[in-house]
Amino acid sequence: IVAADTYIKSKENVLSPSTIRGYRSLLKNMDNDFLSKPIDKITLPVLQTLINDFSLYHSPKSVRNLNGFIISVLKYYGSDVKSPTLPQKEVKNDYIPTEDDVKQILQEFKGHKFEAFIILATMGLRRSEICALCPDDLDGNVLTINKALVQNEKKQWVVKATKTVDSTRTIVIPDHVADLLRTNGFYKDNPETLYFALNRAQKRLGIPHFSLHKLRHFFAS
């Protein structure tokens, strides 16, 4: 556990706060016997046993995240232990909203304080990017996206750089959306509130449930 903690601290200034939070969460859910082992005692059979046990109660994605974290720590200390056999990836069939779904959602939020933010989601912005926007990011109808609002390991909301270098970008938004941002202001609520508002709207409309991020998928498709 000391080695893992040292590894995390060495990465705190270069990795996303949400990634660091994920590492801390993995540590809390790991087997104590495994955490107490010295680095040189962690062999492939030992790691495979941990992965097998963890797989019983966690999704394949969580298992892969755990394995990736452990392998990174081991490599950091010079270990050449190979990755164990992992469970197959899950095939997800998440619902992607249709054009009709999106039209209904946009109509439902017309005049709502979240109207501009829902529109921005249909233009490819992540929730974290929407919630981090500020007046300085808007010039005329050109919007600069260069930061994101995420939770750190203490579950505090903090602003960081965008998810990837390519995520930093400028887009042209409709004049009426720019006007809404100037008139109603930028996002100030808890980011979860936006999710719940969309969820309630879907129930009122009787359309399938989908997350705010799926509007980004709709935009991409």
DOFIMI-366185 format. One record per atom (N, C-alpha, C): x, y, z. Coordinates in Angstrom, 2 decimals. Example, Ala and Ser with C-alpha at 12.3 -4.5 7.8 and 13.67 -1.06 7.14 Angstrom:
residues 2
<rec <13.19 -5.69 7.80>>,
<rec <12.30 -4.50 7.80>>,
<rec <13.20 -3.30 7.80>>,
<rec <12.85 -2.25 7.08>>,
<rec <13.67 -1.06 7.14>>,
<rec <12.90 0.03 7.87>>,
This chain:
residues 221
<rec <0.83 -1.21 0.00>>,
<rec <0.00 0.00 0.00>>,
<rec <0.87 1.26 0.00>>,
<rec <2.03 1.19 0.62>>,
<rec <2.95 2.34 0.64>>,
<rec <3.43 2.64 -0.78>>,
<rec <3.76 1.58 -1.52>>,
<rec <4.22 1.75 -2.90>>,
<rec <3.13 2.38 -3.76>>,
<rec <1.89 1.91 -3.60>>,
<rec <0.78 2.44 -4.38>>,
<rec <0.51 3.90 -4.03>>,
<rec <0.56 4.21 -2.74>>,
<rec <0.33 5.58 -2.30>>,
<rec <1.41 6.51 -2.83>>,
<rec <2.66 6.06 -2.81>>,
<rec <3.77 6.86 -3.34>>,
<rec <3.60 7.10 -4.84>>,
<rec <3.17 6.05 -5.54>>,
<rec <2.94 6.17 -6.98>>,
<rec <1.87 7.22 -7.27>>,
<rec <0.76 7.16 -6.53>>,
<rec <-0.33 8.12 -6.72>>,
<rec <0.15 9.54 -6.47>>,
<rec <0.88 9.75 -5.39>>,
<rec <1.37 11.08 -5.05>>,
<rec <2.32 11.62 -6.13>>,
<rec <3.08 10.71 -6.76>>,
<rec <4.01 11.14 -7.80>>,
<rec <3.29 11.59 -9.06>>,
<rec <2.01 11.23 -9.19>>,
<rec <1.25 11.54 -10.40>>,
<rec <0.19 12.63 -10.17>>,
<rec <0.09 13.13 -8.95>>,
<rec <-1.00 14.05 -8.61>>,
<rec <-1.03 15.32 -9.46>>,
<rec <0.13 15.79 -9.90>>,
<rec <0.18 17.04 -10.66>>,
<rec <0.10 16.85 -12.17>>,
<rec <0.06 15.59 -12.61>>,
<rec <0.04 15.34 -14.05>>,
<rec <-1.20 14.57 -14.51>>,
<rec <-1.88 13.90 -13.58>>,
<rec <-3.08 13.17 -13.93>>,
<rec <-4.33 13.93 -13.52>>,
<rec <-5.44 13.62 -14.16>>,
<rec <-6.71 14.25 -13.84>>,
<rec <-7.11 13.98 -12.40>>,
<rec <-7.73 14.96 -11.72>>,
<rec <-8.22 14.73 -10.36>>,
<rec <-9.18 13.54 -10.29>>,
<rec <-9.97 13.34 -11.35>>,
<rec <-10.90 12.21 -11.35>>,
<rec <-10.15 10.89 -11.46>>,
<rec <-9.02 10.88 -12.17>>,
<rec <-8.20 9.67 -12.27>>,
<rec <-7.59 9.33 -10.92>>,
<rec <-7.07 10.36 -10.23>>,
<rec <-6.51 10.16 -8.90>>,
<rec <-7.59 9.65 -7.95>>,
<rec <-8.79 10.21 -8.06>>,
<rec <-9.91 9.76 -7.21>>,
<rec <-10.21 8.29 -7.49>>,
<rec <-10.14 7.90 -8.77>>,
<rec <-10.37 6.51 -9.13>>,
<rec <-9.33 5.58 -8.53>>,
<rec <-8.06 6.03 -8.53>>,
<rec <-6.99 5.23 -7.93>>,
<rec <-7.23 5.04 -6.44>>,
<rec <-7.61 6.11 -5.76>>,
<rec <-7.86 6.03 -4.32>>,
<rec <-9.02 5.07 -4.03>>,
<rec <-10.02 5.12 -4.87>>,
<rec <-11.18 4.24 -4.69>>,
<rec <-10.78 2.78 -4.88>>,
<rec <-9.91 2.51 -5.87>>,
<rec <-9.44 1.15 -6.10>>,
<rec <-8.68 0.63 -4.89>>,
<rec <-7.85 1.49 -4.30>>,
<rec <-7.09 1.08 -3.11>>,
<rec <-8.01 0.67 -1.96>>,
<rec <-9.10 1.40 -1.79>>,
<rec <-10.03 1.11 -0.69>>,
<rec <-10.71 -0.24 -0.88>>,
<rec <-10.85 -0.67 -2.14>>,
<rec <-11.59 -1.90 -2.42>>,
<rec <-10.69 -3.10 -2.67>>,
<rec <-9.38 -2.93 -2.50>>,
<rec <-8.44 -4.03 -2.74>>,
<rec <-8.27 -4.90 -1.50>>,
<rec <-7.92 -6.15 -1.73>>,
<rec <-7.70 -7.11 -0.66>>,
<rec <-6.54 -6.68 0.24>>,
<rec <-6.77 -6.70 1.55>>,
<rec <-5.74 -6.24 2.49>>,
<rec <-4.48 -7.10 2.45>>,
<rec <-4.66 -8.41 2.25>>,
<rec <-3.50 -9.29 2.18>>,
<rec <-2.61 -8.93 0.99>>,
<rec <-3.25 -8.59 -0.13>>,
<rec <-2.49 -8.19 -1.31>>,
<rec <-1.77 -6.87 -1.06>>,
<rec <-2.46 -5.93 -0.44>>,
<rec <-1.87 -4.61 -0.18>>,
<rec <-0.67 -4.69 0.76>>,
<rec <-0.63 -5.70 1.58>>,
<rec <0.46 -5.80 2.55>>,
<rec <1.70 -6.48 1.97>>,
<rec <1.60 -7.01 0.75>>,
<rec <2.73 -7.73 0.16>>,
<rec <3.79 -6.75 -0.37>>,
<rec <5.07 -7.08 -0.19>>,
<rec <6.14 -6.28 -0.80>>,
<rec <6.07 -6.41 -2.33>>,
<rec <6.58 -5.43 -3.04>>,
<rec <6.55 -5.44 -4.50>>,
<rec <7.15 -6.72 -5.08>>,
<rec <8.28 -7.17 -4.53>>,
<rec <8.96 -8.33 -5.10>>,
<rec <8.24 -9.65 -4.82>>,
<rec <7.19 -9.61 -4.02>>,
<rec <6.40 -10.81 -3.75>>,
<rec <5.13 -10.88 -4.61>>,
<rec <4.90 -9.84 -5.40>>,
<rec <3.72 -9.83 -6.26>>,
<rec <4.09 -10.48 -7.59>>,
<rec <3.79 -11.75 -7.72>>,
<rec <4.07 -12.51 -8.93>>,
<rec <2.81 -12.60 -9.78>>,
<rec <2.94 -13.16 -10.97>>,
<rec <1.78 -13.30 -11.86>>,
<rec <0.68 -14.15 -11.21>>,
<rec <1.01 -15.31 -10.59>>,
<rec <-0.05 -16.09 -9.92>>,
<rec <-0.76 -15.31 -8.81>>,
<rec <-0.01 -14.50 -8.05>>,
<rec <-0.61 -13.70 -6.99>>,
<rec <-1.57 -12.66 -7.58>>,
<rec <-1.13 -12.03 -8.65>>,
<rec <-1.96 -11.01 -9.29>>,
<rec <-3.18 -11.65 -9.94>>,
<rec <-3.01 -12.82 -10.55>>,
<rec <-4.14 -13.50 -11.17>>,
<rec <-5.20 -13.87 -10.14>>,
<rec <-4.76 -14.31 -8.96>>,
<rec <-5.70 -14.64 -7.89>>,
<rec <-6.50 -13.42 -7.47>>,
<rec <-5.83 -12.28 -7.34>>,
<rec <-6.52 -11.04 -6.97>>,
<rec <-7.56 -10.68 -8.02>>,
<rec <-7.17 -10.77 -9.30>>,
<rec <-8.09 -10.43 -10.39>>,
<rec <-9.28 -11.38 -10.41>>,
<rec <-9.02 -12.66 -10.20>>,
<rec <-10.11 -13.64 -10.19>>,
<rec <-11.13 -13.32 -9.09>>,
<rec <-10.63 -13.02 -7.89>>,
<rec <-11.51 -12.71 -6.77>>,
<rec <-12.27 -11.41 -7.00>>,
<rec <-11.58 -10.41 -7.52>>,
<rec <-12.20 -9.10 -7.76>>,
<rec <-13.29 -9.21 -8.83>>,
<rec <-13.10 -10.13 -9.78>>,
<rec <-14.05 -10.29 -10.89>>,
<rec <-15.40 -10.82 -10.43>>,
<rec <-15.43 -11.47 -9.26>>,
<rec <-16.68 -12.06 -8.78>>,
<rec <-17.73 -11.00 -8.45>>,
<rec <-17.28 -9.82 -8.04>>,
<rec <-18.21 -8.80 -7.57>>,
<rec <-18.10 -7.46 -8.30>>,
<rec <-17.30 -7.43 -9.36>>,
<rec <-17.11 -6.17 -10.08>>,
<rec <-17.21 -6.39 -11.59>>,
<rec <-17.53 -5.33 -12.30>>,
<rec <-17.69 -5.40 -13.76>>,
<rec <-16.33 -5.59 -14.43>>,
<rec <-16.33 -6.12 -15.66>>,
<rec <-15.08 -6.26 -16.41>>,
<rec <-14.31 -4.95 -16.53>>,
<rec <-15.04 -3.83 -16.67>>,
<rec <-14.37 -2.53 -16.78>>,
<rec <-13.63 -2.20 -15.49>>,
<rec <-14.28 -2.44 -14.35>>,
<rec <-13.65 -2.17 -13.05>>,
<rec <-12.42 -3.06 -12.85>>,
<rec <-12.53 -4.32 -13.30>>,
<rec <-11.41 -5.24 -13.18>>,
<rec <-10.23 -4.75 -14.01>>,
<rec <-10.51 -4.30 -15.22>>,
<rec <-9.44 -3.80 -16.09>>,
<rec <-8.81 -2.54 -15.52>>,
<rec <-9.63 -1.68 -14.91>>,
<rec <-9.08 -0.48 -14.28>>,
<rec <-8.15 -0.85 -13.12>>,
<rec <-8.57 -1.84 -12.33>>,
<rec <-7.74 -2.28 -11.21>>,
<rec <-6.42 -2.85 -11.72>>,
<rec <-6.50 -3.71 -12.71>>,
<rec <-5.29 -4.32 -13.25>>,
<rec <-4.35 -3.27 -13.84>>,
<rec <-4.90 -2.32 -14.57>>,
<rec <-4.08 -1.27 -15.16>>,
<rec <-3.35 -0.46 -14.11>>,
<rec <-4.05 -0.18 -13.01>>,
<rec <-3.45 0.57 -11.91>>,
<rec <-2.30 -0.23 -11.26>>,
<rec <-2.56 -1.51 -10.97>>,
<rec <-1.54 -2.34 -10.32>>,
<rec <-0.31 -2.50 -11.21>>,
<rec <-0.52 -2.77 -12.49>>,
<rec <0.60 -2.93 -13.42>>,
<rec <1.42 -1.65 -13.51>>,
<rec <0.75 -0.50 -13.49>>,
<rec <1.45 0.78 -13.54>>,
<rec <2.33 0.98 -12.30>>,
<rec <1.78 0.62 -11.14>>,
<rec <2.56 0.73 -9.89>>,
<rec <3.77 -0.19 -9.94>>,
<rec <3.55 -1.42 -10.39>>,
<rec <4.64 -2.40 -10.44>>,
<rec <5.74 -1.95 -11.39>>,
<rec <5.36 -1.44 -12.55>>,
<rec <6.34 -0.96 -13.52>>,
<rec <7.11 0.24 -12.97>>,
<rec <6.41 1.08 -12.22>>,
<rec <7.04 2.26 -11.61>>,
<rec <8.21 1.85 -10.72>>,
<rec <8.08 0.68 -10.09>>,
<rec <9.13 0.19 -9.20>>,
<rec <10.02 -0.86 -9.86>>,
<rec <9.94 -0.96 -11.19>>,
<rec <10.87 -1.82 -11.92>>,
<rec <10.46 -3.27 -12.05>>,
<rec <9.25 -3.61 -11.63>>,
<rec <8.79 -5.00 -11.75>>,
<rec <8.44 -5.31 -13.20>>,
<rec <8.72 -6.54 -13.62>>,
<rec <8.40 -6.95 -14.99>>,
<rec <7.26 -7.97 -15.03>>,
<rec <6.43 -7.97 -14.00>>,
<rec <5.29 -8.89 -13.95>>,
<rec <4.35 -8.61 -15.13>>,
<rec <3.96 -9.67 -15.83>>,
<rec <3.07 -9.52 -16.97>>,
<rec <1.62 -9.40 -16.51>>,
<rec <0.80 -8.87 -17.38>>,
<rec <-0.62 -8.72 -17.05>>,
<rec <-1.30 -10.08 -17.02>>,
<rec <-2.16 -10.32 -16.04>>,
<rec <-2.87 -11.60 -15.96>>,
<rec <-4.00 -11.67 -16.99>>,
<rec <-4.65 -12.80 -17.06>>,
<rec <-5.82 -12.96 -17.93>>,
<rec <-6.98 -12.17 -17.34>>,
<rec <-7.63 -11.39 -18.18>>,
<rec <-8.71 -10.52 -17.73>>,
<rec <-10.05 -10.99 -18.31>>,
<rec <-11.15 -10.63 -17.66>>,
<rec <-12.47 -10.99 -18.20>>,
<rec <-12.73 -10.25 -19.51>>,
<rec <-13.57 -10.84 -20.34>>,
<rec <-13.90 -10.20 -21.62>>,
<rec <-14.65 -8.90 -21.38>>,
<rec <-14.42 -7.97 -22.28>>,
<rec <-15.12 -6.69 -22.19>>,
<rec <-16.62 -6.88 -22.39>>,
<rec <-17.38 -6.07 -21.68>>,
<rec <-18.83 -6.11 -21.83>>,
<rec <-19.24 -5.42 -23.13>>,
<rec <-20.24 -6.01 -23.78>>,
<rec <-20.80 -5.38 -24.98>>,
<rec <-22.01 -4.57 -24.54>>,
<rec <-21.88 -3.27 -24.60>>,
<rec <-22.96 -2.40 -24.14>>,
<rec <-23.87 -2.01 -25.30>>,
<rec <-25.16 -1.96 -24.99>>,
<rec <-26.14 -1.54 -25.98>>,
<rec <-26.87 -0.31 -25.47>>,
<rec <-26.09 0.70 -25.06>>,
<rec <-26.70 1.91 -24.53>>,
<rec <-27.54 2.59 -25.59>>,
<rec <-28.67 3.10 -25.14>>,
<rec <-29.60 3.76 -26.06>>,
<rec <-29.06 5.11 -26.50>>,
<rec <-29.02 5.32 -27.81>>,
<rec <-28.63 6.62 -28.37>>,
<rec <-29.90 7.33 -28.80>>,
<rec <-30.14 8.56 -28.33>>,
<rec <-31.38 9.25 -28.69>>,
<rec <-31.53 9.45 -30.18>>,
<rec <-32.76 9.37 -30.63>>,
<rec <-33.07 9.62 -32.04>>,
<rec <-33.24 11.12 -32.27>>,
<rec <-33.35 11.49 -33.53>>,
<rec <-33.57 12.91 -33.84>>,
<rec <-34.88 13.39 -33.23>>,
<rec <-35.90 12.53 -33.25>>,
<rec <-37.18 12.91 -32.65>>,
<rec <-37.06 13.09 -31.14>>,
<rec <-36.29 12.20 -30.49>>,
<rec <-36.06 12.34 -29.05>>,
<rec <-35.43 13.69 -28.73>>,
<rec <-34.43 14.05 -29.50>>,
<rec <-33.69 15.30 -29.26>>,
<rec <-34.59 16.50 -29.49>>,
<rec <-35.41 16.45 -30.53>>,
<rec <-36.34 17.56 -30.79>>,
<rec <-37.30 17.75 -29.62>>,
<rec <-37.79 16.62 -29.07>>,
<rec <-38.70 16.72 -27.94>>,
<rec <-38.01 17.29 -26.70>>,
<rec <-36.79 16.86 -26.48>>,
<rec <-36.03 17.35 -25.32>>,
<rec <-35.77 18.85 -25.45>>,
<rec <-35.36 19.28 -26.64>>,
<rec <-35.09 20.71 -26.86>>,
<rec <-36.35 21.54 -26.64>>,
<rec <-37.49 21.03 -27.10>>,
<rec <-38.75 21.74 -26.93>>,
<rec <-39.13 21.79 -25.45>>,
<rec <-38.88 20.67 -24.74>>,
<rec <-39.22 20.59 -23.32>>,
<rec <-38.41 21.59 -22.49>>,
<rec <-37.18 21.87 -22.90>>,
<rec <-36.32 22.78 -22.14>>,
<rec <-36.39 24.22 -22.65>>,
<rec <-37.23 24.49 -23.61>>,
<rec <-37.36 25.86 -24.12>>,
<rec <-37.86 26.77 -23.00>>,
<rec <-37.11 27.82 -22.72>>,
<rec <-37.47 28.74 -21.64>>,
<rec <-36.96 28.31 -20.27>>,
<rec <-36.41 27.12 -20.17>>,
<rec <-35.87 26.61 -18.91>>,
<rec <-34.48 27.21 -18.67>>,
<rec <-34.07 27.29 -17.42>>,
<rec <-32.75 27.87 -17.12>>,
<rec <-31.61 27.02 -17.67>>,
<rec <-31.90 25.75 -17.99>>,
<rec <-30.88 24.86 -18.54>>,
<rec <-30.95 24.76 -20.07>>,
<rec <-31.78 25.58 -20.70>>,
<rec <-31.98 25.46 -22.15>>,
<rec <-30.66 25.51 -22.91>>,
<rec <-29.84 26.52 -22.63>>,
<rec <-28.58 26.68 -23.37>>,
<rec <-27.65 25.48 -23.16>>,
<rec <-27.67 24.93 -21.95>>,
<rec <-26.75 23.84 -21.64>>,
<rec <-27.15 22.54 -22.33>>,
<rec <-28.46 22.32 -22.44>>,
<rec <-28.94 21.14 -23.17>>,
<rec <-28.59 21.27 -24.66>>,
<rec <-28.75 22.47 -25.20>>,
<rec <-28.39 22.70 -26.60>>,
<rec <-26.90 22.44 -26.81>>,
<rec <-26.07 22.92 -25.89>>,
<rec <-24.63 22.72 -26.01>>,
<rec <-24.27 21.23 -25.95>>,
<rec <-25.03 20.46 -25.17>>,
<rec <-24.80 19.02 -25.11>>,
<rec <-25.07 18.38 -26.47>>,
<rec <-26.09 18.88 -27.18>>,
<rec <-26.38 18.34 -28.52>>,
<rec <-25.36 18.80 -29.55>>,
<rec <-24.49 19.74 -29.15>>,
<rec <-23.43 20.20 -30.04>>,
<rec <-22.08 19.57 -29.71>>,
<rec <-22.12 18.52 -28.87>>,
<rec <-20.91 17.74 -28.61>>,
<rec <-20.16 18.05 -27.34>>,
<rec <-20.66 18.96 -26.50>>,
<rec <-19.95 19.28 -25.26>>,
<rec <-20.25 18.24 -24.18>>,
<rec <-19.22 17.86 -23.45>>,
<rec <-19.38 16.99 -22.29>>,
<rec <-19.98 17.80 -21.14>>,
<rec <-20.61 17.10 -20.18>>,
<rec <-21.15 17.80 -19.03>>,
<rec <-20.06 18.56 -18.29>>,
<rec <-18.90 17.94 -18.13>>,
<rec <-17.80 18.59 -17.41>>,
<rec <-17.37 19.88 -18.10>>,
<rec <-17.44 19.90 -19.44>>,
<rec <-17.06 21.10 -20.20>>,
<rec <-18.12 22.19 -20.07>>,
<rec <-19.39 21.78 -20.12>>,
<rec <-20.49 22.73 -19.98>>,
<rec <-20.43 23.43 -18.62>>,
<rec <-20.19 22.64 -17.57>>,
<rec <-20.21 23.18 -16.21>>,
<rec <-18.99 24.04 -15.89>>,
<rec <-17.94 23.94 -16.70>>,
<rec <-16.72 24.73 -16.45>>,
<rec <-16.69 26.03 -17.24>>,
<rec <-17.66 26.23 -18.14>>,
<rec <-17.67 27.45 -18.97>>,
<rec <-17.84 28.70 -18.11>>,
<rec <-17.22 29.80 -18.56>>,
<rec <-17.34 31.08 -17.87>>,
<rec <-17.45 32.19 -18.93>>,
<rec <-17.84 33.40 -18.53>>,
<rec <-18.02 34.49 -19.50>>,
<rec <-16.83 34.75 -20.40>>,
<rec <-15.62 34.56 -19.90>>,
<rec <-14.43 34.81 -20.71>>,
<rec <-14.31 33.85 -21.89>>,
<rec <-15.06 32.75 -21.84>>,
<rec <-14.98 31.74 -22.90>>,
<rec <-15.85 32.09 -24.11>>,
<rec <-16.67 33.11 -23.97>>,
<rec <-17.60 33.48 -25.04>>,
<rec <-17.20 34.81 -25.66>>,
<rec <-16.95 34.80 -26.97>>,
<rec <-16.59 36.00 -27.72>>,
<rec <-17.52 36.09 -28.92>>,
<rec <-18.51 36.97 -28.82>>,
<rec <-19.53 37.00 -29.88>>,
<rec <-20.34 35.73 -29.81>>,
<rec <-20.28 34.94 -30.88>>,
<rec <-20.93 33.63 -30.82>>,
<rec <-19.90 32.50 -30.97>>,
<rec <-18.64 32.81 -30.65>>,
<rec <-17.57 31.82 -30.67>>,
<rec <-17.28 31.39 -29.23>>,
<rec <-17.39 30.09 -28.98>>,
<rec <-17.21 29.55 -27.64>>,
<rec <-15.90 28.77 -27.57>>,
<rec <-15.07 29.09 -26.59>>,
<rec <-13.81 28.37 -26.38>>,
<rec <-14.00 27.34 -25.28>>,
<rec <-13.67 26.09 -25.57>>,
<rec <-13.77 25.00 -24.60>>,
<rec <-12.35 24.58 -24.25>>,
<rec <-11.91 24.92 -23.04>>,
<rec <-10.51 24.65 -22.66>>,
<rec <-10.35 24.13 -21.23>>,
<rec <-11.46 23.74 -20.59>>,
<rec <-11.38 23.23 -19.22>>,
<rec <-12.60 22.37 -18.92>>,
<rec <-12.52 21.69 -17.78>>,
<rec <-13.61 20.80 -17.38>>,
<rec <-13.77 20.82 -15.87>>,
<rec <-14.98 20.59 -15.40>>,
<rec <-15.27 20.55 -13.97>>,
<rec <-15.43 19.08 -13.57>>,
<rec <-14.54 18.60 -12.70>>,
<rec <-14.57 17.19 -12.30>>,
<rec <-14.42 17.10 -10.78>>,
<rec <-14.65 15.90 -10.25>>,
<rec <-14.47 15.67 -8.81>>,
<rec <-13.07 15.15 -8.54>>,
<rec <-12.46 15.67 -7.47>>,
<rec <-11.16 15.16 -7.06>>,
<rec <-11.34 14.02 -6.06>>,
<rec <-10.25 13.56 -5.46>>,
<rec <-10.32 12.41 -4.56>>,
<rec <-11.13 12.69 -3.30>>,
<rec <-11.32 13.97 -2.97>>,
<rec <-12.13 14.34 -1.81>>,
<rec <-13.58 14.63 -2.21>>,
<rec <-13.90 14.31 -3.47>>,
<rec <-15.23 14.53 -4.04>>,
<rec <-15.61 16.01 -4.08>>,
<rec <-14.58 16.85 -4.19>>,
<rec <-14.82 18.28 -4.38>>,
<rec <-14.77 18.57 -5.88>>,
<rec <-15.61 19.49 -6.33>>,
<rec <-15.64 19.85 -7.75>>,
<rec <-14.52 20.84 -8.03>>,
<rec <-13.65 20.49 -8.96>>,
<rec <-12.50 21.34 -9.30>>,
<rec <-12.40 21.48 -10.81>>,
<rec <-11.82 22.58 -11.24>>,
<rec <-11.63 22.84 -12.67>>,
<rec <-10.25 22.34 -13.09>>,
<rec <-10.20 21.64 -14.20>>,
<rec <-8.94 21.14 -14.73>>,
<rec <-8.94 21.34 -16.25>>,
<rec <-7.85 20.95 -16.89>>,
<rec <-7.78 21.03 -18.34>>,
<rec <-8.76 20.03 -18.95>>,
<rec <-9.05 20.19 -20.23>>,
<rec <-9.97 19.28 -20.91>>,
<rec <-9.41 17.86 -20.90>>,
<rec <-10.28 16.89 -21.20>>,
<rec <-9.92 15.48 -21.11>>,
<rec <-8.69 15.12 -21.94>>,
<rec <-8.60 15.66 -23.15>>,
<rec <-7.44 15.43 -24.01>>,
<rec <-7.03 16.75 -24.64>>,
<rec <-5.85 16.78 -25.25>>,
<rec <-5.38 18.00 -25.94>>,
<rec <-6.35 18.37 -27.05>>,
<rec <-6.83 17.36 -27.79>>,
<rec <-7.75 17.62 -28.89>>,
<rec <-9.10 18.15 -28.43>>,
<rec <-9.42 17.93 -27.13>>,
<rec <-10.71 18.40 -26.61>>,
<rec <-10.74 19.92 -26.46>>,
<rec <-9.57 20.54 -26.38>>,
<rec <-9.52 22.01 -26.32>>,
<rec <-9.80 22.53 -27.72>>,
<rec <-10.87 23.32 -27.83>>,
<rec <-11.33 23.72 -29.17>>,
<rec <-12.19 24.96 -29.08>>,
<rec <-12.49 25.54 -30.23>>,
<rec <-13.45 26.64 -30.32>>,
<rec <-14.55 26.21 -31.28>>,
<rec <-15.77 26.59 -30.96>>,
<rec <-16.91 26.28 -31.83>>,
<rec <-17.77 27.52 -32.00>>,
<rec <-18.48 27.57 -33.10>>,
<rec <-19.44 28.65 -33.34>>,
<rec <-20.81 28.15 -32.90>>,
<rec <-21.45 28.89 -32.02>>,
<rec <-22.77 28.50 -31.52>>,
<rec <-23.82 29.46 -32.08>>,
<rec <-25.08 29.02 -32.16>>,
<rec <-26.15 29.90 -32.65>>,
<rec <-26.22 31.18 -31.82>>,
<rec <-26.58 32.26 -32.47>>,
<rec <-26.66 33.55 -31.78>>,
<rec <-27.60 33.49 -30.57>>,
<rec <-28.73 32.78 -30.73>>,
<rec <-29.69 32.77 -29.61>>,
<rec <-29.15 32.00 -28.41>>,
<rec <-28.26 31.04 -28.64>>,
<rec <-27.64 30.32 -27.52>>,
<rec <-26.63 31.23 -26.81>>,
<rec <-25.88 31.98 -27.60>>,
<rec <-24.94 32.94 -27.02>>,
<rec <-25.70 33.98 -26.19>>,
<rec <-26.85 34.43 -26.71>>,
<rec <-27.67 35.40 -25.99>>,
<rec <-28.20 34.81 -24.68>>,
<rec <-28.59 33.52 -24.72>>,
<rec <-29.08 32.87 -23.50>>,
<rec <-28.00 32.82 -22.43>>,
<rec <-26.78 32.54 -22.85>>,
<rec <-25.67 32.47 -21.90>>,
<rec <-25.40 33.83 -21.28>>,
<rec <-25.47 34.86 -22.09>>,
<rec <-25.23 36.21 -21.57>>,
<rec <-26.38 36.68 -20.67>>,
<rec <-27.59 36.30 -21.01>>,
<rec <-28.76 36.75 -20.25>>,
<rec <-28.95 35.95 -18.96>>,
<rec <-28.88 34.62 -19.07>>,
<rec <-29.18 33.76 -17.93>>,
<rec <-27.95 33.37 -17.13>>,
<rec <-26.76 33.60 -17.71>>,
<rec <-25.54 33.26 -17.01>>,
<rec <-25.05 31.86 -17.32>>,
<rec <-23.88 31.54 -16.86>>,
<rec <-23.28 30.24 -17.10>>,
<rec <-23.66 29.29 -15.96>>,
<rec <-23.31 28.01 -16.12>>,
<rec <-23.78 26.99 -15.20>>,
<rec <-23.22 27.21 -13.79>>,
<rec <-24.12 27.19 -12.79>>,
<rec <-23.72 27.43 -11.41>>,
<rec <-24.16 26.32 -10.46>>,
<rec <-25.07 25.44 -10.91>>,
<rec <-25.59 24.39 -10.04>>,
<rec <-24.61 23.23 -9.91>>,
<rec <-24.93 22.29 -9.02>>,
<rec <-24.18 21.04 -8.95>>,
<rec <-24.33 20.32 -10.30>>,
<rec <-23.26 19.80 -10.87>>,
<rec <-23.35 19.13 -12.16>>,
<rec <-24.39 18.01 -12.21>>,
<rec <-24.62 17.35 -11.06>>,
<rec <-25.60 16.26 -11.02>>,
<rec <-27.01 16.79 -11.29>>,
<rec <-27.25 18.05 -10.96>>,
<rec <-28.58 18.63 -11.15>>,
<rec <-28.99 18.62 -12.61>>,
<rec <-28.04 18.84 -13.50>>,
<rec <-28.32 18.82 -14.94>>,
<rec <-28.77 17.43 -15.38>>,
<rec <-28.11 16.41 -14.84>>,
<rec <-28.48 15.03 -15.16>>,
<rec <-29.91 14.74 -14.70>>,
<rec <-30.25 15.13 -13.47>>,
<rec <-31.57 14.85 -12.93>>,
<rec <-32.66 15.62 -13.70>>,
<rec <-32.33 16.83 -14.15>>,
<rec <-33.30 17.62 -14.92>>,
<rec <-33.61 16.92 -16.24>>,
<rec <-32.60 16.37 -16.88>>,
<rec <-32.80 15.64 -18.13>>,
<rec <-33.60 14.37 -17.87>>,
<rec <-33.31 13.69 -16.79>>,
<rec <-34.01 12.45 -16.45>>,
<rec <-35.50 12.71 -16.23>>,
<rec <-35.82 13.80 -15.52>>,
<rec <-37.24 14.13 -15.26>>,
<rec <-37.95 14.47 -16.57>>,
<rec <-37.26 15.17 -17.46>>,
<rec <-37.86 15.54 -18.74>>,
<rec <-38.16 14.29 -19.56>>,
<rec <-37.28 13.31 -19.54>>,
<rec <-37.51 12.06 -20.28>>,
<rec <-38.74 11.34 -19.76>>,
<rec <-38.91 11.34 -18.45>>,
<rec <-40.09 10.68 -17.85>>,
<rec <-41.37 11.40 -18.23>>,
<rec <-41.34 12.72 -18.23>>,
<rec <-42.53 13.48 -18.61>>,
<rec <-42.91 13.23 -20.06>>,
<rec <-41.91 13.10 -20.91>>,
<rec <-42.14 12.90 -22.34>>,
<rec <-42.42 11.45 -22.70>>,
<rec <-42.08 10.54 -21.79>>,
<rec <-42.29 9.13 -22.07>>,
<rec <-41.33 8.56 -23.10>>,
<rec <-40.12 9.11 -23.14>>,
<rec <-39.12 8.62 -24.09>>,
<rec <-38.07 7.80 -23.33>>,
<rec <-37.31 6.95 -24.01>>,
<rec <-36.32 6.11 -23.33>>,
<rec <-35.30 6.95 -22.57>>,
<rec <-34.81 6.37 -21.47>>,
<rec <-33.79 7.06 -20.68>>,
<rec <-32.43 7.01 -21.38>>,
<rec <-31.74 8.13 -21.36>>,
<rec <-30.35 8.19 -21.83>>,
<rec <-29.65 9.30 -21.07>>,
<rec <-28.36 9.16 -20.90>>,
<rec <-27.60 10.15 -20.14>>,
<rec <-27.34 11.39 -20.98>>,
<rec <-26.93 12.45 -20.31>>,
<rec <-26.59 13.69 -21.02>>,
<rec <-25.47 13.43 -22.02>>,
<rec <-24.54 12.55 -21.67>>,
<rec <-23.41 12.26 -22.55>>,
<rec <-23.86 11.63 -23.87>>,
<rec <-25.04 10.99 -23.85>>,
<rec <-25.53 10.37 -25.08>>,
<rec <-25.96 11.42 -26.11>>,
<rec <-26.18 12.65 -25.67>>,
<rec <-26.44 13.73 -26.63>>,
<rec <-25.17 14.05 -27.41>>,
<rec <-24.03 13.85 -26.78>>,
<rec <-22.74 14.00 -27.47>>,
<rec <-22.59 12.89 -28.53>>,
<rec <-23.02 11.68 -28.17>>,
<rec <-23.00 10.57 -29.12>>,
<rec <-23.93 10.87 -30.31>>,
<rec <-25.11 11.42 -29.99>>,
<rec <-26.05 11.80 -31.05>>,
<rec <-25.40 12.80 -32.00>>,
<rec <-24.71 13.77 -31.43>>,
<rec <-24.02 14.80 -32.23>>,
<rec <-22.99 14.15 -33.15>>,
<rec <-22.22 13.21 -32.59>>,
<rec <-21.17 12.55 -33.36>>,
<rec <-21.73 11.71 -34.49>>,
<rec <-22.91 11.14 -34.27>>,
<rec <-23.49 10.27 -35.30>>,
<rec <-24.26 11.07 -36.36>>,
